[in-house]
Amino acid sequence: MHSSETKEWAPYRPHSREELFFRFDLPDGPSKHLLILYSLVIGLRAKTIVDLGLGQTTGALRAAALQTGGVVHTCDFDKRRFGHILSEQDKHWKLYLEPSSSFFHKIPEPIDLVMHDGAHDYLNVRRDLEALIPKMRKFGIICVHDTQQSDLYRDMLAAIRDATRKFCVSLTNLPFNAGMAIMRVESSFHPAISPSSGTLPGGRVETEPIAFATVPAGEGISVSAVHGRLMAAKIKLGHILRQAGLRS
């Protein structure tokens, strides 16, 4: 394993936690997104991670993969720039120096998480997303950088809009550091993710991913007025009992 403790720091090598917070304090690039990506990989317990565009995000994804036992599959077209680091691949990191179109035929399915920071033109981003979404686990996540970048946002947002027309996804755009779209795949032929979760009293699982109600083919979520009032009362009672020290 190659780590920052044994080699000079490089953006594609696994970041230590100290490095993640150091990068967070920098004003530009994807610096404010690295901790988010690290958390997403660990929260999803992601095993198959796709990374389009080698850079700082690669190091954050690789660091998280070491915690989940996953593999980061990085694709970058720049052989001249990155050919010399092919020897640094290990069991948690595979590097492909080729177009994404051929790379997509080589990565294992299903995919848990994607970070897209490669091409930034409408056609390539749209094609990448259209190829990736069917390969994703249900509730898997695709992140796309530069969706709020001053010169790129028109192409990026249009590509996301048009690529997702035929798929069931929920989406938000982080409005800082050039922006990052976070897209959750709400419907898939692949099994759902198995996220990190605590347990409730009685041993029940705390986290049960449910499809977002507004997506066209998502699983419907019906809440009656009576159920809503009962749940609100139950939550309020729980708060009162905790404050009285009668419930942990």
CYANA upper distance limits for C-alpha pairs under 8 A (distance plus 0.5 A):
  1 MET  CA     90 ASP  CA      6.95
  2 HIS  CA      6 THR  CA      7.53
  2 HIS  CA      7 LYS  CA      7.73
  2 HIS  CA     13 ARG  CA      7.49
  2 HIS  CA     14 PRO  CA      8.06
  2 HIS  CA     88 GLU  CA      7.59
  3 SER  CA      7 LYS  CA      6.81
  3 SER  CA     13 ARG  CA      6.86
  3 SER  CA     14 PRO  CA      6.38
  3 SER  CA     15 HIS  CA      8.09
  4 SER  CA      8 GLU  CA      6.69
  4 SER  CA      9 TRP  CA      5.93
  4 SER  CA     10 ALA  CA      8.30
  4 SER  CA     13 ARG  CA      7.26
  4 SER  CA     14 PRO  CA      7.26
  4 SER  CA     15 HIS  CA      7.16
  4 SER  CA     16 SER  CA      7.48
  9 TRP  CA     13 ARG  CA      7.61
 11 PRO  CA     15 HIS  CA      8.32
 11 PRO  CA     55 GLY  CA      5.95
 11 PRO  CA     56 GLN  CA      4.91
 11 PRO  CA     57 THR  CA      8.08
 11 PRO  CA     58 THR  CA      7.49
 11 PRO  CA     59 GLY  CA      6.07
 12 TYR  CA     54 LEU  CA      7.07
 12 TYR  CA     55 GLY  CA      5.92
 12 TYR  CA     56 GLN  CA      6.35
 12 TYR  CA     57 THR  CA      7.87
 12 TYR  CA     58 THR  CA      5.41
 12 TYR  CA     59 GLY  CA      4.83
 12 TYR  CA     62 ARG  CA      8.49
 13 ARG  CA     58 THR  CA      7.72
 13 ARG  CA     59 GLY  CA      5.21
 13 ARG  CA     62 ARG  CA      7.64
 14 PRO  CA     58 THR  CA      8.11
 14 PRO  CA     59 GLY  CA      4.78
 14 PRO  CA     60 ALA  CA      6.64
 14 PRO  CA     61 LEU  CA      7.96
 14 PRO  CA     62 ARG  CA      5.52
 14 PRO  CA     63 ALA  CA      4.92
 15 HIS  CA     19 GLU  CA      6.09
 15 HIS  CA     20 LEU  CA      6.61
 15 HIS  CA     59 GLY  CA      5.79
 15 HIS  CA     60 ALA  CA      6.19
 15 HIS  CA     62 ARG  CA      8.14
 15 HIS  CA     63 ALA  CA      6.08
 16 SER  CA     20 LEU  CA      6.81
 16 SER  CA     63 ALA  CA      7.53
 17 ARG  CA     21 PHE  CA      6.89
 18 GLU  CA     22 PHE  CA      6.60
 19 GLU  CA     23 ARG  CA      6.50
 20 LEU  CA     24 PHE  CA      6.64
 20 LEU  CA     34 LEU  CA      7.21
 20 LEU  CA     35 LEU  CA      7.04
 20 LEU  CA     60 ALA  CA      7.77
 21 PHE  CA     25 ASP  CA      7.08
 21 PHE  CA     35 LEU  CA      8.25
 22 PHE  CA     26 LEU  CA      7.63
 23 ARG  CA     31 SER  CA      5.83
 23 ARG  CA     32 LYS  CA      8.12
 23 ARG  CA     34 LEU  CA      8.42
 24 PHE  CA     31 SER  CA      5.39
 24 PHE  CA     32 LYS  CA      5.51
 24 PHE  CA     33 HIS  CA      8.29
 24 PHE  CA     34 LEU  CA      7.71
 24 PHE  CA     35 LEU  CA      8.05
 25 ASP  CA     31 SER  CA      7.84
 25 ASP  CA     32 LYS  CA      8.14
 26 LEU  CA     31 SER  CA      6.65
 26 LEU  CA     32 LYS  CA      8.40
 27 PRO  CA     31 SER  CA      7.64
 27 PRO  CA    177 ASN  CA      8.27
 28 ASP  CA    177 ASN  CA      6.58
 29 GLY  CA    177 ASN  CA      6.63
 29 GLY  CA    178 ALA  CA      7.63
 30 PRO  CA     34 LEU  CA      7.08
 30 PRO  CA     56 GLN  CA      7.89
 30 PRO  CA     57 THR  CA      7.81
 30 PRO  CA    145 HIS  CA      8.25
 30 PRO  CA    177 ASN  CA      6.68
 30 PRO  CA    178 ALA  CA      8.03
 31 SER  CA     56 GLN  CA      8.41
 31 SER  CA    177 ASN  CA      8.02
 32 LYS  CA     36 ILE  CA      8.22
 32 LYS  CA    176 PHE  CA      8.46
 32 LYS  CA    177 ASN  CA      7.19
 33 HIS  CA     37 LEU  CA      6.79
 33 HIS  CA    177 ASN  CA      8.44
 33 HIS  CA    180 MET  CA      8.29
 34 LEU  CA     38 TYR  CA      6.67
 34 LEU  CA     56 GLN  CA      8.24
 34 LEU  CA     57 THR  CA      6.62
 34 LEU  CA     60 ALA  CA      6.30
 35 LEU  CA     39 SER  CA      6.58
 35 LEU  CA     60 ALA  CA      7.92
 36 ILE  CA     40 LEU  CA      6.63
 37 LEU  CA     41 VAL  CA      6.77
 37 LEU  CA     57 THR  CA      8.17
 37 LEU  CA     60 ALA  CA      7.35
 37 LEU  CA     61 LEU  CA      7.13
 38 TYR  CA     42 ILE  CA      6.96
 38 TYR  CA     60 ALA  CA      6.22
 38 TYR  CA     61 LEU  CA      6.46
 38 TYR  CA     63 ALA  CA      7.86
 38 TYR  CA     64 ALA  CA      5.78
 39 SER  CA     43 GLY  CA      6.29
 39 SER  CA     64 ALA  CA      8.14
 40 LEU  CA     44 LEU  CA      6.44
 41 VAL  CA     45 ARG  CA      6.41
 41 VAL  CA     46 ALA  CA      5.67
 41 VAL  CA     61 LEU  CA      7.63
 41 VAL  CA     64 ALA  CA      6.53
 41 VAL  CA     65 ALA  CA      7.53
 41 VAL  CA     68 THR  CA      8.18
 41 VAL  CA    113 LEU  CA      7.48
 42 ILE  CA     46 ALA  CA      6.97
 42 ILE  CA     64 ALA  CA      6.60
 42 ILE  CA     65 ALA  CA      8.10
 42 ILE  CA     67 GLN  CA      7.50
 42 ILE  CA     68 THR  CA      6.70
 42 ILE  CA    196 SER  CA      7.89
 43 GLY  CA    195 PRO  CA      6.24
 43 GLY  CA    196 SER  CA      5.55
 44 LEU  CA    112 ASP  CA      7.79
 44 LEU  CA    140 GLY  CA      8.30
 44 LEU  CA    193 ILE  CA      7.11
 44 LEU  CA    194 SER  CA      7.04
 44 LEU  CA    195 PRO  CA      4.88
 44 LEU  CA    196 SER  CA      6.63
 45 ARG  CA     68 THR  CA      6.05
 45 ARG  CA    194 SER  CA      7.33
 45 ARG  CA    195 PRO  CA      6.20
 45 ARG  CA    196 SER  CA      6.74
 46 ALA  CA     65 ALA  CA      7.85
 46 ALA  CA     68 THR  CA      6.89
 46 ALA  CA     70 GLY  CA      6.60
 46 ALA  CA    112 ASP  CA      5.82
 46 ALA  CA    113 LEU  CA      7.16
 47 LYS  CA     65 ALA  CA      7.71
 47 LYS  CA     68 THR  CA      7.12
 47 LYS  CA     69 GLY  CA      6.91
 47 LYS  CA     70 GLY  CA      4.17
 47 LYS  CA     71 VAL  CA      6.40
 47 LYS  CA    111 ILE  CA      8.33
 47 LYS  CA    112 ASP  CA      7.10
 48 THR  CA     70 GLY  CA      6.34
 48 THR  CA     71 VAL  CA      6.00
 48 THR  CA     72 VAL  CA      7.01
 48 THR  CA     73 HIS  CA      8.13
 48 THR  CA    108 PRO  CA      7.83
 48 THR  CA    109 GLU  CA      8.09
 48 THR  CA    110 PRO  CA      7.76
 48 THR  CA    111 ILE  CA      5.60
 48 THR  CA    112 ASP  CA      5.99
 48 THR  CA    113 LEU  CA      7.40
 49 ILE  CA     61 LEU  CA      8.34
 49 ILE  CA     70 GLY  CA      7.65
 49 ILE  CA     71 VAL  CA      6.56
 49 ILE  CA     72 VAL  CA      5.21
 49 ILE  CA     73 HIS  CA      6.56
 49 ILE  CA    111 ILE  CA      6.79
 49 ILE  CA    112 ASP  CA      6.52
 49 ILE  CA    113 LEU  CA      5.50
 49 ILE  CA    114 VAL  CA      6.33
 50 VAL  CA     72 VAL  CA      6.34
 50 VAL  CA     73 HIS  CA      5.41
 50 VAL  CA     74 THR  CA      6.59
 50 VAL  CA     75 CYS  CA      8.44
 50 VAL  CA    111 ILE  CA      7.80
 50 VAL  CA    113 LEU  CA      6.82
 50 VAL  CA    114 VAL  CA      5.10
 50 VAL  CA    115 MET  CA      6.74
 51 ASP  CA     58 THR  CA      7.17
 51 ASP  CA     72 VAL  CA      7.21
 51 ASP  CA     73 HIS  CA      6.38
 51 ASP  CA     74 THR  CA      4.99
 51 ASP  CA     75 CYS  CA      6.75
 51 ASP  CA    114 VAL  CA      6.40
 51 ASP  CA    115 MET  CA      5.40
 51 ASP  CA    116 HIS  CA      6.72
 51 ASP  CA    117 ASP  CA      8.20
 52 LEU  CA     74 THR  CA      6.33
 52 LEU  CA     75 CYS  CA      5.51
 52 LEU  CA     76 ASP  CA      6.88
 52 LEU  CA    100 SER  CA      8.29
 52 LEU  CA    114 VAL  CA      8.27
 52 LEU  CA    115 MET  CA      6.63
 52 LEU  CA    116 HIS  CA      5.33
 52 LEU  CA    117 ASP  CA      6.05
 52 LEU  CA    118 GLY  CA      5.56
 53 GLY  CA     74 THR  CA      7.48
 53 GLY  CA     75 CYS  CA      6.46
 53 GLY  CA     76 ASP  CA      5.55
 53 GLY  CA    116 HIS  CA      7.34
 53 GLY  CA    117 ASP  CA      5.56
 53 GLY  CA    118 GLY  CA      4.62
 53 GLY  CA    119 ALA  CA      8.24
 54 LEU  CA     58 THR  CA      6.31
 54 LEU  CA     74 THR  CA      7.02
 54 LEU  CA     75 CYS  CA      7.40
 54 LEU  CA     76 ASP  CA      6.44
 54 LEU  CA    117 ASP  CA      8.45
 54 LEU  CA    118 GLY  CA      8.28
 55 GLY  CA     59 GLY  CA      7.66
 56 GLN  CA     60 ALA  CA      7.25
 57 THR  CA     61 LEU  CA      6.63
 57 THR  CA    115 MET  CA      8.29
 58 THR  CA     62 ARG  CA      6.56
 58 THR  CA     74 THR  CA      7.93
 59 GLY  CA     63 ALA  CA      6.65
 60 ALA  CA     64 ALA  CA      6.87
 61 LEU  CA     65 ALA  CA      6.61
 61 LEU  CA     72 VAL  CA      7.39
 62 ARG  CA     66 LEU  CA      6.89
 62 ARG  CA     71 VAL  CA      8.22
 62 ARG  CA     72 VAL  CA      6.67
 62 ARG  CA     92 HIS  CA      7.71
 62 ARG  CA     93 TRP  CA      7.45
 63 ALA  CA     67 GLN  CA      7.56
 64 ALA  CA     68 THR  CA      7.07
 65 ALA  CA     69 GLY  CA      6.09
 65 ALA  CA     70 GLY  CA      5.13
 65 ALA  CA     71 VAL  CA      6.62
 65 ALA  CA     72 VAL  CA      7.36
 65 ALA  CA     92 HIS  CA      7.31
 66 LEU  CA     70 GLY  CA      7.16
 66 LEU  CA     92 HIS  CA      7.45
 69 GLY  CA     92 HIS  CA      7.82
 70 GLY  CA     92 HIS  CA      6.66
 71 VAL  CA     91 LYS  CA      7.49
 71 VAL  CA     92 HIS  CA      4.75
 71 VAL  CA     93 TRP  CA      5.98
 71 VAL  CA     94 LYS  CA      7.84
 72 VAL  CA     92 HIS  CA      6.58
 72 VAL  CA     93 TRP  CA      5.35
 72 VAL  CA     94 LYS  CA      6.77
 73 HIS  CA     93 TRP  CA      6.56
 73 HIS  CA     94 LYS  CA      5.39
 73 HIS  CA     95 LEU  CA      6.57
 73 HIS  CA     96 TYR  CA      7.96
 73 HIS  CA    107 ILE  CA      7.73
 74 THR  CA     93 TRP  CA      7.98
 74 THR  CA     94 LYS  CA      6.66
 74 THR  CA     95 LEU  CA      5.39
 74 THR  CA     96 TYR  CA      6.55
 75 CYS  CA     95 LEU  CA      6.57
 75 CYS  CA     96 TYR  CA      5.27
 75 CYS  CA     97 LEU  CA      6.37
 75 CYS  CA     98 GLU  CA      7.24
 75 CYS  CA     99 PRO  CA      8.06
 75 CYS  CA    100 SER  CA      7.14
 75 CYS  CA    103 PHE  CA      7.40
 76 ASP  CA     95 LEU  CA      8.38
 76 ASP  CA     96 TYR  CA      6.95
 76 ASP  CA     97 LEU  CA      5.53
 76 ASP  CA     98 GLU  CA      6.66
 76 ASP  CA     99 PRO  CA      7.60
 76 ASP  CA    100 SER  CA      8.20
 76 ASP  CA    118 GLY  CA      7.72
 77 PHE  CA     97 LEU  CA      5.60
 77 PHE  CA     98 GLU  CA      5.20
 77 PHE  CA     99 PRO  CA      5.96
 77 PHE  CA    100 SER  CA      8.30
 78 ASP  CA     82 PHE  CA      6.74
 78 ASP  CA     83 GLY  CA      8.35
 78 ASP  CA     97 LEU  CA      6.93
 78 ASP  CA     98 GLU  CA      8.12
 79 LYS  CA     83 GLY  CA      5.39
 79 LYS  CA     97 LEU  CA      6.06
 79 LYS  CA     98 GLU  CA      8.07
 82 PHE  CA     86 LEU  CA      7.87
 82 PHE  CA     97 LEU  CA      8.26
 83 GLY  CA     97 LEU  CA      7.96
 85 ILE  CA     89 GLN  CA      8.15
 86 LEU  CA     95 LEU  CA      7.05
 89 GLN  CA     93 TRP  CA      5.90
 89 GLN  CA     94 LYS  CA      6.01
 89 GLN  CA     95 LEU  CA      7.14
 90 ASP  CA     94 LYS  CA      7.27
 96 TYR  CA    103 PHE  CA      7.42
 98 GLU  CA    102 SER  CA      7.50
 98 GLU  CA    103 PHE  CA      7.13
 99 PRO  CA    103 PHE  CA      6.83
100 SER  CA    104 PHE  CA      6.49
100 SER  CA    128 ASP  CA      7.70
101 SER  CA    105 HIS  CA      7.92
101 SER  CA    128 ASP  CA      8.11
102 SER  CA    106 LYS  CA      7.70
103 PHE  CA    107 ILE  CA      7.18
104 PHE  CA    131 ALA  CA      7.97
104 PHE  CA    132 LEU  CA      8.18
109 GLU  CA    135 LYS  CA      6.46
109 GLU  CA    136 MET  CA      7.86
110 PRO  CA    135 LYS  CA      5.93
110 PRO  CA    136 MET  CA      5.84
110 PRO  CA    137 ARG  CA      5.97
110 PRO  CA    190 HIS  CA      6.91
111 ILE  CA    135 LYS  CA      6.50
111 ILE  CA    136 MET  CA      5.14
111 ILE  CA    137 ARG  CA      6.29
111 ILE  CA    140 GLY  CA      7.67
112 ASP  CA    136 MET  CA      6.66
112 ASP  CA    137 ARG  CA      6.25
112 ASP  CA    140 GLY  CA      5.38
112 ASP  CA    141 ILE  CA      7.09
112 ASP  CA    193 ILE  CA      7.43
113 LEU  CA    136 MET  CA      8.16
113 LEU  CA    140 GLY  CA      6.24
113 LEU  CA    141 ILE  CA      5.38
113 LEU  CA    142 ILE  CA      6.22
113 LEU  CA    143 CYS  CA      8.35
114 VAL  CA    141 ILE  CA      6.87
114 VAL  CA    142 ILE  CA      5.06
114 VAL  CA    143 CYS  CA      6.46
115 MET  CA    142 ILE  CA      6.57
115 MET  CA    143 CYS  CA      5.31
115 MET  CA    144 VAL  CA      6.58
115 MET  CA    145 HIS  CA      8.23
116 HIS  CA    142 ILE  CA      7.94
116 HIS  CA    143 CYS  CA      6.45
116 HIS  CA    144 VAL  CA      5.17
116 HIS  CA    145 HIS  CA      6.76
117 ASP  CA    144 VAL  CA      6.75
117 ASP  CA    145 HIS  CA      5.87
117 ASP  CA    146 ASP  CA      8.16
119 ALA  CA    124 ASN  CA      6.71
119 ALA  CA    125 VAL  CA      6.76
120 HIS  CA    124 ASN  CA      7.74
120 HIS  CA    125 VAL  CA      6.76
120 HIS  CA    146 ASP  CA      8.41
120 HIS  CA    152 LEU  CA      7.39
120 HIS  CA    155 ASP  CA      7.76
120 HIS  CA    156 MET  CA      7.03
121 ASP  CA    125 VAL  CA      6.60
121 ASP  CA    152 LEU  CA      8.22
121 ASP  CA    155 ASP  CA      6.25
121 ASP  CA    156 MET  CA      7.35
122 TYR  CA    126 ARG  CA      6.48
122 TYR  CA    155 ASP  CA      5.06
122 TYR  CA    156 MET  CA      6.55
122 TYR  CA    158 ALA  CA      7.36
122 TYR  CA    159 ALA  CA      5.58
123 LEU  CA    127 ARG  CA      6.65
123 LEU  CA    159 ALA  CA      7.52
124 ASN  CA    128 ASP  CA      6.50
125 VAL  CA    129 LEU  CA      6.69
125 VAL  CA    156 MET  CA      7.52
125 VAL  CA    159 ALA  CA      6.44
125 VAL  CA    160 ILE  CA      8.05
126 ARG  CA    130 GLU  CA      6.62
126 ARG  CA    159 ALA  CA      5.08
126 ARG  CA    160 ILE  CA      6.84
126 ARG  CA    162 ASP  CA      7.50
126 ARG  CA    163 ALA  CA      5.67
127 ARG  CA    131 ALA  CA      6.69
127 ARG  CA    163 ALA  CA      7.84
128 ASP  CA    132 LEU  CA      6.60
129 LEU  CA    133 ILE  CA      6.43
129 LEU  CA    160 ILE  CA      7.91
129 LEU  CA    163 ALA  CA      6.57
129 LEU  CA    164 THR  CA      8.29
130 GLU  CA    134 PRO  CA      7.95
130 GLU  CA    163 ALA  CA      5.91
130 GLU  CA    164 THR  CA      7.79
131 ALA  CA    135 LYS  CA      7.91
132 LEU  CA    136 MET  CA      7.15
133 ILE  CA    167 PHE  CA      8.21
133 ILE  CA    185 VAL  CA      7.74
134 PRO  CA    188 SER  CA      7.35
134 PRO  CA    189 PHE  CA      8.31
135 LYS  CA    190 HIS  CA      8.11
136 MET  CA    140 GLY  CA      6.32
136 MET  CA    141 ILE  CA      8.34
136 MET  CA    185 VAL  CA      7.63
136 MET  CA    188 SER  CA      7.48
136 MET  CA    190 HIS  CA      7.39
137 ARG  CA    185 VAL  CA      7.90
137 ARG  CA    188 SER  CA      6.74
137 ARG  CA    189 PHE  CA      8.18
137 ARG  CA    190 HIS  CA      5.49
137 ARG  CA    191 PRO  CA      6.16
137 ARG  CA    192 ALA  CA      5.85
137 ARG  CA    193 ILE  CA      6.62
138 LYS  CA    185 VAL  CA      6.19
138 LYS  CA    186 GLU  CA      6.33
138 LYS  CA    187 SER  CA      5.96
138 LYS  CA    188 SER  CA      5.37
138 LYS  CA    189 PHE  CA      7.94
138 LYS  CA    190 HIS  CA      6.59
138 LYS  CA    191 PRO  CA      6.38
138 LYS  CA    192 ALA  CA      4.72
138 LYS  CA    193 ILE  CA      6.79
139 PHE  CA    184 ARG  CA      6.00
139 PHE  CA    185 VAL  CA      5.35
139 PHE  CA    186 GLU  CA      5.86
139 PHE  CA    187 SER  CA      7.81
139 PHE  CA    192 ALA  CA      6.49
139 PHE  CA    193 ILE  CA      6.63
139 PHE  CA    209 PRO  CA      7.88
139 PHE  CA    211 ALA  CA      8.18
140 GLY  CA    184 ARG  CA      6.25
140 GLY  CA    185 VAL  CA      6.06
140 GLY  CA    192 ALA  CA      7.99
140 GLY  CA    193 ILE  CA      6.90
141 ILE  CA    182 ILE  CA      7.28
141 ILE  CA    183 MET  CA      6.03
141 ILE  CA    184 ARG  CA      5.09
141 ILE  CA    185 VAL  CA      6.85
142 ILE  CA    181 ALA  CA      8.40
142 ILE  CA    182 ILE  CA      6.44
142 ILE  CA    183 MET  CA      5.54
142 ILE  CA    184 ARG  CA      6.97
142 ILE  CA    185 VAL  CA      8.41
143 CYS  CA    180 MET  CA      6.97
143 CYS  CA    181 ALA  CA      5.92
143 CYS  CA    182 ILE  CA      5.11
143 CYS  CA    183 MET  CA      6.67
144 VAL  CA    180 MET  CA      5.90
144 VAL  CA    181 ALA  CA      5.47
144 VAL  CA    182 ILE  CA      7.20
145 HIS  CA    178 ALA  CA      7.73
145 HIS  CA    179 GLY  CA      6.59
145 HIS  CA    180 MET  CA      4.83
145 HIS  CA    181 ALA  CA      6.93
146 ASP  CA    152 LEU  CA      7.21
146 ASP  CA    153 TYR  CA      7.09
146 ASP  CA    156 MET  CA      7.76
146 ASP  CA    178 ALA  CA      5.31
146 ASP  CA    179 GLY  CA      5.55
146 ASP  CA    180 MET  CA      6.32
147 THR  CA    152 LEU  CA      7.45
147 THR  CA    153 TYR  CA      5.25
147 THR  CA    154 ARG  CA      8.45
147 THR  CA    156 MET  CA      5.91
147 THR  CA    157 LEU  CA      6.55
147 THR  CA    173 ASN  CA      7.66
147 THR  CA    178 ALA  CA      7.06
147 THR  CA    179 GLY  CA      5.47
147 THR  CA    180 MET  CA      6.07
147 THR  CA    181 ALA  CA      6.79
148 GLN  CA    152 LEU  CA      7.80
148 GLN  CA    153 TYR  CA      5.47
148 GLN  CA    173 ASN  CA      8.38
148 GLN  CA    175 PRO  CA      6.93
148 GLN  CA    176 PHE  CA      8.05
148 GLN  CA    178 ALA  CA      5.43
148 GLN  CA    179 GLY  CA      4.89
148 GLN  CA    180 MET  CA      7.71
149 GLN  CA    153 TYR  CA      5.77
149 GLN  CA    177 ASN  CA      8.37
149 GLN  CA    178 ALA  CA      4.73
149 GLN  CA    179 GLY  CA      6.84
150 SER  CA    178 ALA  CA      8.00
152 LEU  CA    156 MET  CA      6.72
153 TYR  CA    157 LEU  CA      6.28
154 ARG  CA    158 ALA  CA      6.54
155 ASP  CA    159 ALA  CA      6.47
156 MET  CA    160 ILE  CA      6.80
157 LEU  CA    161 ARG  CA      6.57
158 ALA  CA    162 ASP  CA      6.60
159 ALA  CA    163 ALA  CA      6.35
160 ILE  CA    164 THR  CA      6.59
161 ARG  CA    165 ARG  CA      7.05
164 THR  CA    168 CYS  CA      7.77
164 THR  CA    169 VAL  CA      7.60
167 PHE  CA    185 VAL  CA      8.47
167 PHE  CA    187 SER  CA      8.14
168 CYS  CA    185 VAL  CA      6.78
168 CYS  CA    186 GLU  CA      5.88
168 CYS  CA    187 SER  CA      6.17
168 CYS  CA    215 VAL  CA      6.22
168 CYS  CA    216 PRO  CA      7.06
168 CYS  CA    217 ALA  CA      6.75
168 CYS  CA    218 GLY  CA      7.30
169 VAL  CA    183 MET  CA      6.90
169 VAL  CA    184 ARG  CA      5.96
169 VAL  CA    185 VAL  CA      5.09
169 VAL  CA    186 GLU  CA      5.57
169 VAL  CA    187 SER  CA      7.87
169 VAL  CA    215 VAL  CA      7.11
170 SER  CA    183 MET  CA      6.21
170 SER  CA    184 ARG  CA      5.79
170 SER  CA    185 VAL  CA      7.26
170 SER  CA    186 GLU  CA      7.34
170 SER  CA    212 PHE  CA      7.37
170 SER  CA    215 VAL  CA      7.46
171 LEU  CA    181 ALA  CA      7.36
171 LEU  CA    182 ILE  CA      6.23
171 LEU  CA    183 MET  CA      4.96
171 LEU  CA    184 ARG  CA      6.92
172 THR  CA    181 ALA  CA      6.16
172 THR  CA    182 ILE  CA      5.99
172 THR  CA    183 MET  CA      7.18
173 ASN  CA    179 GLY  CA      6.90
173 ASN  CA    180 MET  CA      6.03
173 ASN  CA    181 ALA  CA      4.72
173 ASN  CA    182 ILE  CA      6.76
174 LEU  CA    179 GLY  CA      5.59
174 LEU  CA    180 MET  CA      5.61
174 LEU  CA    181 ALA  CA      6.69
174 LEU  CA    182 ILE  CA      8.19
175 PRO  CA    179 GLY  CA      5.42
175 PRO  CA    180 MET  CA      7.78
176 PHE  CA    180 MET  CA      8.29
186 GLU  CA    211 ALA  CA      5.76
186 GLU  CA    212 PHE  CA      7.29
186 GLU  CA    215 VAL  CA      8.07
186 GLU  CA    218 GLY  CA      6.81
187 SER  CA    211 ALA  CA      7.96
187 SER  CA    217 ALA  CA      7.74
187 SER  CA    218 GLY  CA      6.94
188 SER  CA    192 ALA  CA      8.46
195 PRO  CA    207 THR  CA      8.19
196 SER  CA    207 THR  CA      8.42
197 SER  CA    205 VAL  CA      7.34
197 SER  CA    206 GLU  CA      6.42
197 SER  CA    207 THR  CA      6.01
198 GLY  CA    205 VAL  CA      6.86
198 GLY  CA    206 GLU  CA      5.77
198 GLY  CA    207 THR  CA      7.67
199 THR  CA    203 GLY  CA      6.10
199 THR  CA    204 ARG  CA      6.01
199 THR  CA    205 VAL  CA      5.12
199 THR  CA    206 GLU  CA      5.27
200 LEU  CA    204 ARG  CA      5.57
200 LEU  CA    205 VAL  CA      6.56
200 LEU  CA    206 GLU  CA      5.95
210 ILE  CA    219 GLU  CA      8.09
211 ALA  CA    215 VAL  CA      8.40
211 ALA  CA    218 GLY  CA      6.00
211 ALA  CA    219 GLU  CA      6.14
211 ALA  CA    220 GLY  CA      8.31
212 PHE  CA    218 GLY  CA      6.92
212 PHE  CA    219 GLU  CA      7.98
213 ALA  CA    218 GLY  CA      6.71
213 ALA  CA    219 GLU  CA      7.16
213 ALA  CA    220 GLY  CA      6.11
213 ALA  CA    221 ILE  CA      6.21
214 THR  CA    218 GLY  CA      7.65
223 VAL  CA    227 HIS  CA      6.82
223 VAL  CA    228 GLY  CA      7.00
224 SER  CA    228 GLY  CA      6.69
225 ALA  CA    229 ARG  CA      6.83
226 VAL  CA    230 LEU  CA      6.73
227 HIS  CA    231 MET  CA      6.56
228 GLY  CA    232 ALA  CA      6.70
229 ARG  CA    233 ALA  CA      6.74
230 LEU  CA    234 LYS  CA      6.61
231 MET  CA    235 ILE  CA      6.66
232 ALA  CA    236 LYS  CA      6.68
233 ALA  CA    237 LEU  CA      6.58
234 LYS  CA    238 GLY  CA      6.70
235 ILE  CA    239 HIS  CA      6.90
236 LYS  CA    240 ILE  CA      6.90
237 LEU  CA    241 LEU  CA      6.69
238 GLY  CA    242 ARG  CA      6.70
238 GLY  CA    247 ARG  CA      8.00
239 HIS  CA    243 GLN  CA      6.67
240 ILE  CA    244 ALA  CA      6.72
241 LEU  CA    245 GLY  CA      6.72
241 LEU  CA    246 LEU  CA      5.55
241 LEU  CA    247 ARG  CA      5.99
242 ARG  CA    246 LEU  CA      6.15
242 ARG  CA    247 ARG  CA      5.15
242 ARG  CA    248 SER  CA      6.45
